[in-house]
Amino acid sequence: MPDPSTYRPAVGSIPESPGVYKFRDPGGRVIYVGKAKSLRQRLNSYFADIAGLHPRTRQMVTTAGSVEWTVVGTEVEALQLEYNWIKEFDPRFNVRYRDDKSYPSLAVTLNEEYPRLQVMRGPKRKGVRYFGPYAHAWAIRETLDTLTRVFPARTCSTGVFKRHGQIGRPCLLGYIGKCSAPCVGKVSAEEHRDIVDDFCDFMGGRTEQIIRRLEREMARAAEDMEYERAARLRDDLGALRRALEKQAVVLGDGTDADVVAFAQDELEAAVQVFHVRGGRVRGQRGWIIDKVEEVTTGQLVEQFLLQVYGGGDTGDVAADAVPREVLVPELPSESEVYAELLSELRGSRVSLRVPQRGDKRSLMETVERNAQEAFARHRVKRAGDLTARSLALSELQEALDLPDAPLRIECMDVSHVQGTNVVASMVVFEDGLAKKSDYRRFQVAQGTDDTAAMAEVVRRRFARHLKEEEDRRDEQGVAAEEGRPRRFAYPPNLLVVDGGQPQVAAAARSLSELGVHDVAVCGLAKRMEEVWLPDDPDPVILPRTSEALYLLQRVRDEAHRFAITYHRQKRSAGMLVSLLDDVPGLGDTRRKALMKEFGSLKRLRAATVDELTRVPGIGRRTAEAVLAAVAEPATDPVADPPATGADPAAGDDGSSTPLTTGAAS
């Protein structure tokens, strides 16, 4: 492994000017490209104490064998050179956008004498104008089928076009009026291009002008008593309006914008983009990103702007591919520079901003939901891949030095609020898949902090295991009263705890006290995604793209979700009990009856007086008192929440106090 000190530039040799730098591995391949306002300040940060670097940055600098840089005049020039080099070298340590599927676009080949309308995928070509991308190819064909009635442009291939020109007869579309038949000279090249230009104007958002023009022509034809032509124009208007109805109207001001949103975890991110033209969603696109280094949302936005508009993944970008406005969830650190770059690409001013309120904020929330759904589908697809699961188990066996692949993995997590309402969860994965029938929840009585609670839960779970193991030997593994195998008569191959070295040590100590020595233990620390082992002062760092780390992360996140859900239920029940304590005439028996009937504060608040009176012992006056006691307090209309949404540090219930601390946070 190269030592960064062996290729560190001489002190004072790095200029303080803006520029772009490349890290190369010992074989000369470029592994990372970056830009900086000050090359000296940025590069010196890579050669600081290696122990203080982030693990992913440490991996990059120890993989590299040399560094070089190029000085430029301005930050915009640095941006342009950076995305050119990313496009040319495809560095492994830069965030890379790859499509989760191939999105088709509606392409118009303006570089041909007789432009053609067609469905096109893959890299963009010069001289071709694109609309979309669309989620499905059938959506493009449906749009074409409707619009070629009004704009009868050519849609046939070059071979078909030449063949019908040779035989002197148009194709079927020419006979039914859905093609102007330039192949046989029914229209000239100039007239056909005018038809194509009108089509491009309509698809580009200039719909009202075209509709008004057709309405004027229809009225003029009716005045001249050309009723057949007027009827045809009327039908054309109906076709255009039907095409417009199929595109959702989201903004009323004719907005020309791209709306970008992300859903992510520590390893990957899903990106969704809605292309809004003329106030309507004209297309949608999505990516799945491998995060080979730790990046913030602002840095993901930077990479998106560079690779999508800068040409990093689609070739040279036409000016009309850059909208007037790009709406993002978080601005990059140098947003003015990126806005200037986009303005140069478009040829006019481009606004880069975060929507705060109104219709644009609502649309951003819709795009965020689409990103979350796409991310969930990707994770389910990856989790269901048998090859990936097998690879994950074998990688875990090798990385943790296990005697066998961990076919059964159990993970535990603790959830509480400042030591109160302490609960824990246990989830089970077999062959890399969740086995929800074996999930368990624990109420922690003695543990007041993460380590004590973890020790108690591990002790209780494996004490139960030892008891059922003894029963299994007596009953051959079958519970006579149930006629099925006991679920915990055998231990997991690997016990994962949500936390770092203290939680791992507590779990290992409980196992040792019980005499359980055949269960491997590890912990996954969320902040750095480090894997901790008992009695090992240094964590195991799994590669960011490894299936083993992805499996551990899924197991940990599922345990966290299960613990949080149980904790919220317990807290809601506790809040309900405290509210009902103050209701006059409501004793312990009636309180228990209400809790049994409704179960949660939310359901009780939603109940009516008649529903409450159906509970034994609850009269109308008592029911009214109960509803008054549990009613939500009125909010101050002046103290509205900020338009940007809740505080990101707040819990899911909107409070400023985190729902969990320690291992569950």
Secondary structure as the mmCIF struct_conf table of DSSP 4:
data_model
#
loop_
_struct_conf.conf_type_id
_struct_conf.id
_struct_conf.beg_label_comp_id
_struct_conf.beg_label_asym_id
_struct_conf.beg_label_seq_id
_struct_conf.end_label_comp_id
_struct_conf.end_label_asym_id
_struct_conf.end_label_seq_id
HELX_RH_AL_P HELX_RH_AL_P1 PRO A 4 TYR A 7
HELX_LH_PP_P HELX_LH_PP_P1 ARG A 8 ALA A 10
TURN_TY1_P TURN_TY1_P1 VAL A 11 GLY A 12
BEND BEND1 ILE A 14 ILE A 14
BEND BEND2 GLU A 16 SER A 17
STRN STRN1 GLY A 19 ARG A 24
TURN_TY1_P TURN_TY1_P2 PRO A 26 GLY A 27
BEND BEND3 GLY A 28 GLY A 28
STRN STRN2 VAL A 30 ALA A 36
BEND BEND4 LYS A 37 SER A 38
HELX_RH_AL_P HELX_RH_AL_P2 LEU A 39 TYR A 46
TURN_TY1_P TURN_TY1_P3 PHE A 47 PHE A 47
BEND BEND5 ALA A 48 ALA A 48
HELX_RH_3T_P HELX_RH_3T_P1 ILE A 50 GLY A 52
BEND BEND6 LEU A 53 LEU A 53
HELX_RH_AL_P HELX_RH_AL_P3 PRO A 55 THR A 63
STRN STRN3 SER A 66 VAL A 71
BEND BEND7 GLY A 73 THR A 74
HELX_RH_AL_P HELX_RH_AL_P4 GLU A 75 PHE A 89
TURN_TY1_P TURN_TY1_P4 ARG A 92 PHE A 93
BEND BEND8 ASN A 94 ASN A 94
STRN STRN4 ARG A 96 ASP A 99
BEND BEND9 ASP A 100 LYS A 101
HELX_LH_PP_P HELX_LH_PP_P2 SER A 102 PRO A 104
STRN STRN5 SER A 105 VAL A 108
TURN_TY1_P TURN_TY1_P5 LEU A 110 ASN A 111
BEND BEND10 GLU A 112 TYR A 114
STRN STRN6 ARG A 116 ARG A 116
STRN STRN7 LEU A 117 MET A 120
BEND BEND11 GLY A 122 PRO A 123
TURN_TY1_P TURN_TY1_P6 LYS A 126 GLY A 127
STRN STRN8 ARG A 129 PHE A 131
BEND BEND12 ALA A 135 ALA A 135
HELX_RH_AL_P HELX_RH_AL_P5 ALA A 137 LEU A 147
TURN_TY1_P TURN_TY1_P7 THR A 148 VAL A 150
BEND BEND13 PHE A 151 PHE A 151
STRN STRN9 ARG A 154 ARG A 154
BEND BEND14 CYS A 156 CYS A 156
HELX_RH_AL_P HELX_RH_AL_P6 THR A 158 ILE A 167
TURN_TY1_P TURN_TY1_P8 GLY A 168 GLY A 168
HELX_RH_AL_P HELX_RH_AL_P7 LEU A 172 TYR A 175
TURN_TY1_P TURN_TY1_P9 ILE A 176 GLY A 177
BEND BEND15 LYS A 178 CYS A 179
HELX_RH_3T_P HELX_RH_3T_P2 PRO A 182 VAL A 184
TURN_TY1_P TURN_TY1_P10 GLY A 185 GLY A 185
BEND BEND16 LYS A 186 VAL A 187
HELX_RH_AL_P HELX_RH_AL_P8 ALA A 189 MET A 203
TURN_TY1_P TURN_TY1_P11 GLY A 204 GLY A 205
HELX_RH_AL_P HELX_RH_AL_P9 THR A 207 GLU A 223
TURN_TY1_P TURN_TY1_P12 ASP A 224 MET A 225
HELX_RH_AL_P HELX_RH_AL_P10 TYR A 227 GLU A 245
TURN_TY1_P TURN_TY1_P13 LYS A 246 LYS A 246
BEND BEND17 GLN A 247 GLN A 247
STRN STRN10 VAL A 249 VAL A 249
TURN_TY1_P TURN_TY1_P14 GLY A 252 ASP A 253
STRN STRN11 ALA A 257 GLN A 264
BEND BEND18 GLU A 266 LEU A 267
STRN STRN12 GLU A 268 ARG A 277
TURN_TY1_P TURN_TY1_P15 GLY A 278 GLY A 279
STRN STRN13 ARG A 280 ASP A 290
BEND BEND19 VAL A 292 GLU A 293
HELX_RH_AL_P HELX_RH_AL_P11 THR A 297 PHE A 304
HELX_RH_PI_P HELX_RH_PI_P1 LEU A 305 TYR A 309
BEND BEND20 GLY A 310 GLY A 311
TURN_TY1_P TURN_TY1_P16 GLY A 312 THR A 314
BEND BEND21 GLY A 315 ASP A 316
HELX_LH_PP_P HELX_LH_PP_P3 VAL A 317 ALA A 318
HELX_RH_3T_P HELX_RH_3T_P3 ALA A 319 ALA A 321
BEND BEND22 VAL A 322 VAL A 322
BEND BEND23 ARG A 324 ARG A 324
STRN STRN14 GLU A 325 LEU A 327
BEND BEND24 PRO A 329 GLU A 330
TURN_TY1_P TURN_TY1_P17 SER A 333 GLU A 334
HELX_RH_AL_P HELX_RH_AL_P12 SER A 335 ARG A 346
TURN_TY1_P TURN_TY1_P18 GLY A 347 GLY A 347
BEND BEND25 SER A 348 SER A 348
STRN STRN15 SER A 351 ARG A 353
BEND BEND26 ARG A 357 ARG A 357
HELX_RH_AL_P HELX_RH_AL_P13 GLY A 358 ALA A 383
TURN_TY1_P TURN_TY1_P19 GLY A 384 GLY A 384
HELX_RH_AL_P HELX_RH_AL_P14 LEU A 386 ALA A 399
TURN_TY1_P TURN_TY1_P20 LEU A 400 ASP A 401
BEND BEND27 PRO A 403 ASP A 404
BEND BEND28 LEU A 407 LEU A 407
STRN STRN16 ARG A 408 VAL A 417
TURN_TY1_P TURN_TY1_P21 GLN A 418 GLY A 419
STRN STRN17 THR A 420 GLU A 430
TURN_TY1_P TURN_TY1_P22 ASP A 431 GLY A 432
STRN STRN18 LEU A 433 ALA A 434
HELX_RH_3T_P HELX_RH_3T_P4 LYS A 436 ASP A 438
STRN STRN19 ARG A 440 GLN A 443
BEND BEND29 ALA A 445 GLN A 446
BEND BEND30 ASP A 449 ASP A 449
HELX_RH_AL_P HELX_RH_AL_P15 ASP A 450 GLU A 475
TURN_TY1_P TURN_TY1_P23 GLN A 476 GLY A 477
STRN STRN20 VAL A 478 ALA A 479
TURN_TY1_P TURN_TY1_P24 ALA A 480 GLY A 483
STRN STRN21 ARG A 484 PRO A 485
TURN_TY1_P TURN_TY1_P25 ARG A 487 PHE A 488
BEND BEND31 ALA A 489 TYR A 490
BEND BEND32 ASN A 493 ASN A 493
STRN STRN22 LEU A 494 ASP A 498
BEND BEND33 GLY A 499 GLY A 500
HELX_RH_AL_P HELX_RH_AL_P16 GLN A 501 LEU A 514
TURN_TY1_P TURN_TY1_P26 GLY A 515 GLY A 515
BEND BEND34 ASP A 518 ASP A 518
STRN STRN23 ALA A 520 ALA A 525
TURN_TY1_P TURN_TY1_P27 LYS A 526 GLU A 529
STRN STRN24 GLU A 530 TRP A 532
TURN_TY1_P TURN_TY1_P28 PRO A 534 ASP A 535
BEND BEND35 PRO A 537 ASP A 538
STRN STRN25 VAL A 540 VAL A 540
TURN_TY1_P TURN_TY1_P29 ARG A 544 THR A 545
HELX_RH_AL_P HELX_RH_AL_P17 GLU A 547 LEU A 580
TURN_TY1_P TURN_TY1_P30 ASP A 581 ASP A 582
BEND BEND36 VAL A 583 VAL A 583
TURN_TY1_P TURN_TY1_P31 PRO A 584 GLY A 585
HELX_RH_AL_P HELX_RH_AL_P18 ASP A 588 PHE A 598
BEND BEND37 SER A 600 SER A 600
HELX_RH_AL_P HELX_RH_AL_P19 LEU A 601 ALA A 606
HELX_RH_AL_P HELX_RH_AL_P20 VAL A 609 THR A 613
TURN_TY1_P TURN_TY1_P32 ARG A 614 ARG A 614
BEND BEND38 VAL A 615 VAL A 615
TURN_TY1_P TURN_TY1_P33 PRO A 616 GLY A 617
HELX_RH_AL_P HELX_RH_AL_P21 ARG A 620 VAL A 630
BEND BEND39 ALA A 631 ALA A 631
HELX_LH_PP_P HELX_LH_PP_P4 GLU A 632 ASP A 636
TURN_TY1_P TURN_TY1_P34 PRO A 637 VAL A 638
BEND BEND40 ALA A 639 ALA A 639
HELX_LH_PP_P HELX_LH_PP_P5 ASP A 640 PRO A 642
TURN_TY1_P TURN_TY1_P35 ALA A 643 THR A 644
BEND BEND41 ALA A 646 ALA A 646
TURN_TY1_P TURN_TY1_P36 PRO A 648 ALA A 649
BEND BEND42 ALA A 650 ALA A 650
TURN_TY1_P TURN_TY1_P37 ASP A 652 ASP A 653
BEND BEND43 GLY A 654 GLY A 654
BEND BEND44 SER A 656 THR A 657
BEND BEND45 LEU A 659 LEU A 659
HELX_RH_3T_P HELX_RH_3T_P5 GLY A 662 ALA A 664
#
